[in-house]
Amino acid sequence: MRELFRALPSVDACLNAMDGVLRELEAPHTRSRELINRFLDSCREDIRSGAVSSPAELEADRLMPRLEAFLRKGLRPSLRRVLNATGVVIHTNLGRSVLARRAIEAAVTAASGYCNLEYNLETGSRGSRHTLVDGLIRTLTGAEAALVVNNNAAAVLLVLDTLCKGGEVVVSRGQLVEIGGSFRIPDVMARSGALLREVGTTNRTHLSDYARAINENTRALMRVHTSNYRVIGFHTEVSLEDMVRLAHDHDLPLLEDLGSGSLIDFSPWGLPGEPTARQVISSGADIVTFSGDKVLGGPQAGIIAGRAELIDAMRSNQLLRALRCDKMTLAALEATLRLYLDQEKALAEVPTLHRMTMPPAELKRRAEKLHRTLRRAIDRDYAEFSLVPGYSRVGGGSFPECDLPTTLVRVLPLACTVETLRSRLLHTDPPLVARVESGTLLLDPRTLEDHEFPALAQVLAEALTYRIQPEAKDM
C-alpha cells in the first residue's frame, strides 16, 4: 500500500500536467489546487479500500485522463445547457419555458449596462419599476391596472396578504390544489394571514355553498384553476359569472388564480378551451393572477391584473419589496409581451407557443431529419433507430392529460441496457434528457431545435460507445 501511495503524483506535478487544460478553462489557481487535492484524496481512498491494487493503475496515461475529466466537471457551471428530447414543452425541472430571441436580447441589454429601472426619463427623477410593463399587461388583458412579482406563488401571497389578512377567504374544496415543490393553496393562504373557509365537496360545489359561507369576516371569494389535474365524471363547479355576481352582491372581490394562465385561446390547435386572462377580466373578476414562465412563454414572474384600487393597495404593501422582479426579468417579460401585440408573431417567435402549436406534418419532417442524422453518425452495431407515432405534453401543470400528436425517434441500444444509456447521457456534454419506455429511448423533436441535432448525435454516440471519460468519485 505504501508503494501505491508513493506512486501518486504530487499536486504540483498534476498542475504542470494539466496546465493546458486549466488555461483552456481559465481556472483560478486556488480552485485548481483544491480540485486536484480532492482527486488525489479520492485516489488514496481507492487504495485503502482495495479498489486500486496495482501501480500500473496510477501511471500517468491512465490517471491523467481521469484527472482531466474530474477537473472539467469541477470547473463547469452548476447551471448548464441541457438537450430536452422529452417532448415536454414546459419542463419544470429543465427550466420551464425557453425565451424568445427578442426576450434574450432585452435581458442582455438590461444586464450589460445601466438602465432606467427606477428612473423617470421624462422628469429626471426617481421612477418605479412597477410601471414598466403595466401598460402592456393592461392592453393585453383589458385590466385597469397590473403588477408583476417574482412568481405566481408570490402573486397569490401578495393578493391575499393585502386584501384578506385577518379575514376569511371562501374557496371550493375541489380547488385546494398542490403543485410542484409542495406549494399548497391552504398553506400560502395561512402564510398570508388569511383564514381558509372551505365549501362544497371534492367533486361538487354549488353557488349556495358559497352563499352560506359568507359572513361578516369574509374578505373575498376565490377561484383556483385546477391546471395540473382534472376531475371527471360526477362533477359540478360554479361558473365564474355566477361567482362574480354573488361576490359583488355582498361587496366582496372575486379573486381568480389561473395558475399557468394564458393570453391566447388554444382551442383551434386541439387543446381544451382554457380561459384567457382577458376572458376572466371581462367576465368581472376583480383580480386575476398567472405565471409568466409557463404558457405565456416568458421569464419566471407572477402577473397580477385587475381593478386599479386593489392593485394600488398592493403597491403600498411592504411585502412587495421582497417579491419584486429584477431588471433582467422585467426586460425579458416586456419583450415577450410586445410579441403578443401581434398574435401571429407571438405564435411564430415565442418558443413555447410555437412548440405547442407545431403541426404533426412538421414534427414528422423533423423526426425524419433527426433519424437520418443519427443513422449517419452512429454505427448500427450500437443501436437500431426507427420512427414511431407518439405524443408530447405541454407540461408545467398546463393542459393535463392532453396529448399532442408527434413523431418520435426510437433508439434501441444493442451494446448496453436502456437504463445504462439513459444514465450515461446525463454525463455527456451537454447532457441529454429523453424518455424511456418499453426498453427503448424515445427522442421527441418537438422540444429540440434543428441546430441541436448534430450535438445530440454526438453525445448519443459517446454514450452508446461509452467514450465518456470516467471520473474520480465525488468527495
N, C-alpha and C positions, 0 to 999 in steps of 0.2 A: 504493500500500500504506500509506503514511503517513496518507493521508486515511481509510482504513479503520480504522487503529489509533486515530486521533483520534475516530472515531465511536463507539467503545466507551464505555459509561458507566463512571463511577468506582465503586469499591466502595461508597462512602457513598451514591451515587445508587441503587445496586441495593438497599442495605439499606433505604433510605427507600421504594422502590417495593414491596419485599416485606414491609414492616412488618406488614401484616395477616396474611399467610401465616405469618410467623415467630412472631407472637403465638399464632396458632391452634395451631401445632406445638410451642409452648413451647420454642423453640430457644435454646440458650445463645448468647450474643453471639459468643464466640470461635469456636465451631463454625460459626456462620453466616458470619462473615467468611472463614474458611478455605474453606468450600464455594464462596462467591462468587468468591474468588480462583482456585480451581480451574476454575470455569466460565469465567471471563474468560481464563485461560491456554489453555483449550481453544478458545475463540473466536480467540485470537491464532494458535494453531497452524493453525486452519482458514484464516485469512487468508494465512499464509505458504505453505500448501500449494495455495492457489488454490481451495479448496472454497467460500470466501466471496469474491465479487468485486465486490459492489455494496453501497454504504452502505444501500440500502433493506433489505437482509437484516439489518441491525443496528439497525433502528428499534425503538422500544420495543414496538409492538404485535406484533412478530414475535419479538423477543428475550426479552421478559419471560415469555411462556408457557413458553418453553424453560427459562428460569432457574427458574421455579416448579416445573416437573417435576423438574429436577435437584436442587433443594433438598428436595423431598418424598422423592425416592429416597435422598438422602444422609442424611436425618434419621430415616428409619424404622428400626425394629429389624432386625437381621440375621435373627433367627428370627421368621418370620411365619406367620400362618394361611394355609393352602392348601386350596382345594377339590379333594378327591380324587374324581375321576369314573372312575378306572381300574378299579374293581371288585376291586382287590387289597386285602383286608381288613387284613392286617398288612403294610403297605408300609414296608419298611425305610428307604427314602430319604425317606419322608414322616412319620417319627416313630413307626412301628410302631403299637401298639395305642392307641386312644382311651380315655381313662379314664372310668370310670363317674362319674356325678354325685356320688355319696357319696365316692368317692376324691378328686375335685377339692376338695370341701368340706373333707375331712380335711386335705389338703395345705395349703389356705389357712389353716385354723385353726392348724396347726403353724407356719406361716411368719409369721403375723400377731402373734405374741406369744411369751412364754416358755412352755415345756412341760417335762414330766418326762422328757426324752430319756434322761438318765442320773441320775435322782434317784428314789430309792425312797420313795414317798409313805406306805408302811406304817411304815417305820423312821425316816424323816427323814434318811437317809444316802445315800451315793453308790450309784447303781444301775447297770444295764447296758442299753444299747440292744439288745443281742443277745437279750434275753429278751422284748422287746415283742411279737413275733409268733410266738415259739417255740411257744406253746400252740396257736394256730390251725393252724399247719402240722402239728403232731403230730396234732391231731384230724382234719384232712382227709386226711392220708397214712397214718396208722397208725404213723408212725415213733416211735422212743424219744426222739429229740431233733432239733433243727433249728437252722440258722444261715442268715443272709441276708447276702450281699455285693453288690457293685455291678453285676455281670452274671454270666452263666453262664460266660464265659471265666475270670473271676476265681474262680468256684466250683471249676472244674476245676483251676485252678492251685493253689488253697489245699489241695484234697484231695490232689493229687499231692505237693506240697511237704511236707505234714505226714506223710503215710503212706508215701511211696515214695522219698523223696530218697536218692540213693546206691545204690538198688537197681533191679531190673528190673520193668517192668510189661508183662504179656503182652496183646497186642491183635491181633485179626484184621486182616490186610492190607486186607480189604474194608471195614473201618470207619475207616480213616485218612483222615477227611474233611477238606476245606477248606470253610469257609463264608465269608460276605461279609467284606470287609476283609482278605483273605488270612490269616484265622485258621486255623491248621492244628494238628490234634491232635499230630503229631510235634514241631512247634516249641514248643508250650506245654509239652509233656512235657519237652523238653530244657531249657527255661527253669526248670522246677521242680526240676531236678537229678535227675530220674528217667531211667532208660535204657529206651528202647523195645525190646521184643522182638516182632518181627512173626512171625505164624504164618499158615499157610494160603495161599490164593491170593485174587485179587480177587473171584472168584465162588464159591469153595467153601472152607469151613473146617470141620474136623471136631473133635470133642471130643479125639481122640487127638493132634491138632496142639497143642492147649493142654497136654495132659498131658506130652508130650515136652519142652515148653519150660520146664517148672517145674524150678527148681534152687535151690541154697542162697542165691542172690542175688535170687530172686523176692520181690517185696513185695506184689503184687496181680494179680488178673485183672481186665481192664476190658472193658466193652462200650460202644460208642459208637453211639448211634442215628443211622442214616443218614437224618436227617429231610429233607435237601434234595435227595436223589436216590434212585432205585430201581434195583436190579439185578434183571433179569427173565430168564427162560429157565433155562439150566442153572446152578442156584444152590442152595447149601446153607449154612445157618448153624446154629450150635449154640443150642439153647433156653436161656433164662435159667435154668430149673430145673436142667438138666444142668450148667451152668457153676457154679451155686451149690454143688451137691454136690461138684464137683471142687475148687473153691476151699476149701471147708470141710474136705474130706478132708485137705488139705495145710495147714490152719490159716492160710489166706490170706483177706483180704477180697475180696468181689466188688463192684466199682465199676460203676455204670451211669450214663452221661451221656445223659439223654434229650433234650438239646438244647432244643427248643421246650417239650416237656413239656406235660402236661395233667392236670387233676383230674376231667375228665368224659369218658365214653365217647361219642364222636360217631357211632358206627355207626348209631343209629336215624335219623340225618339223611343217610344215604347216604355218609358219609365212611369211609375204611378204618379198621378197628379198631386204633387205636394204643394201646399200653399206657399206662395212667394211672400216676401216681406211687404211688398206693395199691397197685395191682396188682404193681408192681415190688417194693415193700417187702414185701408179703405173700408174694411168691414167694421171698424170702430174700436179696435184695440187701442188702449191708451199708451202702452209701451210694448215694444217687441225687441227681443234680444236674439242674436245669432252669431255664429262664428265667421271669422274672416278667412280661415285657412282650410276650410272643408270644401263644400260645394262651390262656394264663392271663388275659390282658387287663388286666394291672396296669402299674405303672411299671417302668422298667428296673431289674432286680435279678437276682441269681443265688441260687437256693434250694438249700440242701444239707440233706438229711434222711437219717436212718439211725440206726445204733447209737450209744447215748449215749457210750460210752467213746471212740469215734472222733471224734465231734463235740466232746467235751471237749478232746481233743488239738488240734483245730483252733482252739478258743477261746484256747488258750495260745500259738498261733503268732504271732510278732511281725508277720508279714506281714498278719495280719487288720486291723491298724490302717490300713494303706494301701488296703485293699479294702472297708472298711466303708461302709454307706449313711448318708445324712443323714436329718434328721428328716422332711423332706417326703416322701421316698421311703418311709420306714417307715410314715408315716401313711397314704399312699395305698395301700400294699400291705396294711396291716391292714384298711382299709375294703373293699378288693376281696375279700380272703379271707373277711371276715364275710359277704359276699353268698353265698359258696359253701356256707355252712352250710344254705342253702335253695336247692337246685339250680334250682327254677323261678324263684326271684327272681334268681339269677345269670344264667340264660338271658335274662331279660327286661331286666335292668339293666346288665349288662356289655356295652358296645357290641360288642366283638369276638365274644362268644358269640352275641349277637342277630343280628349280620350274617352269621355263619357258618351259622346255622340258619334264616334267613329263608325262608319258604315261597315257591315260584315264583309263586303267585297274588298274594301281597302285593307282590312285586317287579314284576309286570306292572301292578298297580294304580298303583304309584308311578311307573313309567315312563310310563304314560298321563298322569298328572298333570304330570310334568315336560314331556312333549311338548306338552300344552296351554299350559303356562306359556311355553314358548319360542315357540310359534306366535303367541301374543298379543303378545309383546314384540318380535319381530323381523320386519321386512319380508321378504316372500317373495322379493324381488329379490336378497336377500343369501344366502339358504340354503334348502335343502329339508330337511325333517325327516320321519323315518319311524321306526317301531318294528320292531325285528328281534330274533329269538331269539339268545341268545349264552350266554357262560359267564363266571363270575367265578373268582377264585383266592383261596385262603386267604392265601398269601404268607408271608414271614418264615421261609422254609425249612421250612414245615409242609405236610404233605399234598401233596407234589409230584405233578404230573401228574394231580391230582384236580380235575375241572371241577365248578363249582357252577352249575346252570342259572339263567339270569336273562333279563330282557328289557332290551335296550339301546335308547337313543335314538340314531339315526343322523343325523349332521349332514353334509350335502353342501354345502360352501361354493361359491357361484356367482361371487363377485367376487374371489376370491383362491384360491391353492392351499391344500391342507390343511396342508402343512408351514408355509406362511406363517401360517396361522391358529393352528397349534399354537405357533409362536414368539411371536406377539402375545399369546396367552393367558398366557404366562409373565411378561408385563409388566403385566398388569392388577392391580387391587387389589380383592379378593385374587386371586392367581394361580390359574389353573385348570389342573389336570393331568389329561389324558384319554388314551385310546388312539387310535392312528391305524392304520387297516387298510384296505387296498384303496381308497385315495384318499378316505376319509371319516373323520370324527371320531366316536368312539363314547363315549357317556356311560352309565355304569352306575349305577343308583340304589342299588345295594347299599351303596356307600361314601359316599352322600350322605344328608343329613337333609332332610326336607320343608321346614324353615325356611330351608335353603340354596338352594332352587330360585330365588327371586327374585334373589338375588345372582348366581347362576350365569347367569341370563338376561341380567342387566345387563352382566356382563363379556363374555359371548359376543357381545352386540350391539355393545359397544365394539370388540371385536376384528374382527368381521365388517365393520363400517363404518369401521374404523381411526380411531376417535375417541380413541385413546390419544395423549397429548401426546408429541411427540418430545423426546428428552433429549440434552443435550450428551454427547459420548462420555466415558467414564471416563478419568481420568488415572492 
